[in-house]
Amino acid sequence: MTENTTQDAEDAVETDGGVKTEAYLDKEINIFKPATPFMRDHLKVIWLSFLAWILVVFGPTTATFLAPELMTETTILNGFPLHFFLAAIFTPLGALLLSVGYAMQRDRLDTKYGISHETEEETDSGTVAADGGNE
């Protein structure tokens, strides 16, 4: 795997003097004091996603506990109770949407900080045979 340690000058983001790429793996990772601007922004996305996940997963259950009459007596879609609909349909759909949202935000951060996940293929001057050897 090749390392992507270069950035274009016009796309470079101003840093606050965080750790250098070469020394990155030697540094301790602390989620309460991120070492780089990318880590700070990524942790914001992670914490916001985590809070949204808590609402999506525990929201219907908490609402049923706090207002049982409303959640059990209200029916939708041919008589299903509201709490059943929220737990069976809304929660999995919400988790899927959170996954899509996280992926979009991560791609935005990768673009902002010039991170590329593409690998450069090494090319030989000769051709490669189907069995992996050179012809």
C-alpha positions as a Markdown table, in Angstrom:
| # | Residue | x | y | z |
|---|---|---|---|---|
| 1 | Met | 0.0 | 0.0 | 0.0 |
| 2 | Thr | 1.3 | 3.4 | -0.9 |
| 3 | Glu | 1.3 | 6.4 | 1.5 |
| 4 | Asn | -0.4 | 9.6 | 0.5 |
| 5 | Thr | 1.7 | 12.2 | 2.3 |
| 6 | Thr | 1.3 | 15.1 | -0.3 |
| 7 | Gln | -1.3 | 17.7 | -0.6 |
| 8 | Asp | -1.9 | 20.4 | -3.3 |
| 9 | Ala | -1.0 | 23.8 | -2.1 |
| 10 | Glu | -4.3 | 25.4 | -3.1 |
| 11 | Asp | -6.3 | 22.6 | -1.4 |
| 12 | Ala | -4.3 | 22.6 | 1.8 |
| 13 | Val | -6.1 | 23.3 | 5.1 |
| 14 | Glu | -4.4 | 25.5 | 7.7 |
| 15 | Thr | -3.4 | 23.3 | 10.6 |
| 16 | Asp | -2.8 | 24.3 | 14.2 |
| 17 | Gly | 0.6 | 22.6 | 14.4 |
| 18 | Gly | -0.6 | 19.1 | 15.1 |
| 19 | Val | 1.6 | 16.1 | 14.8 |
| 20 | Lys | 3.5 | 15.4 | 11.6 |
| 21 | Thr | 2.4 | 12.5 | 9.4 |
| 22 | Glu | 5.6 | 10.6 | 10.0 |
| 23 | Ala | 5.2 | 10.7 | 13.8 |
| 24 | Tyr | 1.5 | 10.1 | 13.8 |
| 25 | Leu | 1.6 | 6.4 | 14.8 |
| 26 | Asp | 3.9 | 7.1 | 17.7 |
| 27 | Lys | 1.4 | 9.5 | 19.4 |
| 28 | Glu | -1.2 | 8.6 | 21.9 |
| 29 | Ile | -4.7 | 8.9 | 20.7 |
| 30 | Asn | -7.0 | 10.8 | 23.2 |
| 31 | Ile | -10.7 | 11.2 | 22.2 |
| 32 | Phe | -11.0 | 14.3 | 24.4 |
| 33 | Lys | -7.9 | 16.1 | 23.0 |
| 34 | Pro | -7.4 | 15.2 | 19.3 |
| 35 | Ala | -3.9 | 15.7 | 17.9 |
| 36 | Thr | -4.9 | 16.9 | 14.4 |
| 37 | Pro | -7.6 | 19.1 | 12.9 |
| 38 | Phe | -8.9 | 16.1 | 10.9 |
| 39 | Met | -9.2 | 14.1 | 14.1 |
| 40 | Arg | -11.2 | 16.9 | 15.8 |
| 41 | Asp | -13.6 | 17.2 | 12.8 |
| 42 | His | -13.9 | 13.4 | 12.6 |
| 43 | Leu | -14.7 | 13.2 | 16.3 |
| 44 | Lys | -17.4 | 15.8 | 15.9 |
| 45 | Val | -19.1 | 13.6 | 13.2 |
| 46 | Ile | -18.7 | 10.5 | 15.4 |
| 47 | Trp | -20.2 | 12.1 | 18.5 |
| 48 | Leu | -23.1 | 13.7 | 16.6 |
| 49 | Ser | -23.8 | 10.4 | 14.9 |
| 50 | Phe | -23.7 | 8.6 | 18.3 |
| 51 | Leu | -26.2 | 11.0 | 19.8 |
| 52 | Ala | -28.5 | 10.6 | 16.8 |
| 53 | Trp | -28.2 | 6.8 | 17.1 |
| 54 | Ile | -29.2 | 7.0 | 20.8 |
| 55 | Leu | -32.3 | 8.9 | 19.8 |
| 56 | Val | -33.2 | 6.5 | 17.0 |
| 57 | Val | -32.6 | 3.3 | 19.0 |
| 58 | Phe | -33.9 | 4.3 | 22.4 |
| 59 | Gly | -36.4 | 7.0 | 21.4 |
| 60 | Pro | -39.4 | 4.6 | 20.8 |
| 61 | Thr | -38.8 | 2.6 | 23.9 |
| 62 | Thr | -38.4 | 5.7 | 26.1 |
| 63 | Ala | -41.5 | 7.3 | 24.5 |
| 64 | Thr | -43.5 | 4.1 | 25.3 |
| 65 | Phe | -42.3 | 4.2 | 28.9 |
| 66 | Leu | -43.1 | 7.9 | 29.3 |
| 67 | Ala | -46.5 | 7.9 | 27.4 |
| 68 | Pro | -47.7 | 4.3 | 27.3 |
| 69 | Glu | -51.3 | 5.2 | 26.4 |
| 70 | Leu | -50.3 | 7.3 | 23.5 |
| 71 | Met | -47.9 | 4.8 | 22.1 |
| 72 | Thr | -50.1 | 1.7 | 22.6 |
| 73 | Glu | -53.5 | 3.1 | 21.8 |
| 74 | Thr | -52.6 | 5.0 | 18.7 |
| 75 | Thr | -52.8 | 2.7 | 15.7 |
| 76 | Ile | -51.5 | 3.1 | 12.2 |
| 77 | Leu | -51.3 | 0.8 | 9.1 |
| 78 | Asn | -54.2 | -1.6 | 9.6 |
| 79 | Gly | -54.2 | -1.5 | 13.4 |
| 80 | Phe | -50.5 | -1.7 | 14.4 |
| 81 | Pro | -49.7 | 0.1 | 17.6 |
| 82 | Leu | -47.5 | 3.2 | 17.2 |
| 83 | His | -44.7 | 1.8 | 19.4 |
| 84 | Phe | -44.6 | -1.4 | 17.2 |
| 85 | Phe | -44.3 | 0.6 | 14.0 |
| 86 | Leu | -41.5 | 2.9 | 15.4 |
| 87 | Ala | -39.6 | -0.1 | 16.8 |
| 88 | Ala | -40.0 | -2.3 | 13.7 |
| 89 | Ile | -39.8 | 0.2 | 10.9 |
| 90 | Phe | -38.3 | 3.5 | 12.1 |
| 91 | Thr | -35.4 | 2.1 | 14.1 |
| 92 | Pro | -33.8 | -0.1 | 11.3 |
| 93 | Leu | -34.5 | 2.6 | 8.7 |
| 94 | Gly | -33.0 | 5.3 | 11.0 |
| 95 | Ala | -29.8 | 3.1 | 11.5 |
| 96 | Leu | -29.5 | 2.8 | 7.7 |
| 97 | Leu | -29.9 | 6.5 | 7.2 |
| 98 | Leu | -27.3 | 7.2 | 9.9 |
| 99 | Ser | -24.8 | 4.9 | 8.1 |
| 100 | Val | -25.4 | 6.8 | 4.9 |
| 101 | Gly | -25.0 | 10.1 | 6.6 |
| 102 | Tyr | -21.8 | 9.1 | 8.3 |
| 103 | Ala | -20.3 | 7.9 | 5.0 |
| 104 | Met | -21.2 | 11.2 | 3.3 |
| 105 | Gln | -19.7 | 13.2 | 6.1 |
| 106 | Arg | -16.5 | 11.1 | 6.1 |
| 107 | Asp | -16.2 | 11.6 | 2.3 |
| 108 | Arg | -16.6 | 15.3 | 2.9 |
| 109 | Leu | -13.8 | 15.3 | 5.5 |
| 110 | Asp | -11.6 | 13.2 | 3.2 |
| 111 | Thr | -12.1 | 15.8 | 0.5 |
| 112 | Lys | -11.5 | 18.7 | 2.8 |
| 113 | Tyr | -8.2 | 17.3 | 4.1 |
| 114 | Gly | -7.0 | 15.8 | 0.8 |
| 115 | Ile | -7.2 | 12.2 | 1.9 |
| 116 | Ser | -7.3 | 9.7 | -1.0 |
| 117 | His | -8.1 | 6.0 | -0.6 |
| 118 | Glu | -7.1 | 5.1 | -4.1 |
| 119 | Thr | -3.9 | 3.1 | -4.6 |
| 120 | Glu | -1.5 | 3.6 | -7.4 |
| 121 | Glu | -0.9 | 0.5 | -9.5 |
| 122 | Glu | 2.7 | -0.3 | -10.2 |
| 123 | Thr | 3.3 | -0.8 | -13.8 |
| 124 | Asp | 5.9 | -3.1 | -15.4 |
| 125 | Ser | 7.4 | -2.5 | -18.7 |
| 126 | Gly | 6.7 | -6.2 | -19.7 |
| 127 | Thr | 3.4 | -7.9 | -19.9 |
| 128 | Val | 2.0 | -10.2 | -17.3 |
| 129 | Ala | 0.9 | -13.7 | -18.1 |
| 130 | Ala | -2.4 | -15.0 | -16.9 |
| 131 | Asp | -0.7 | -17.2 | -14.3 |
| 132 | Gly | 1.1 | -14.2 | -12.8 |
| 133 | Gly | 4.5 | -14.7 | -14.4 |
| 134 | Asn | 6.1 | -12.5 | -17.0 |
| 135 | Glu | 5.8 | -13.5 | -20.6 |
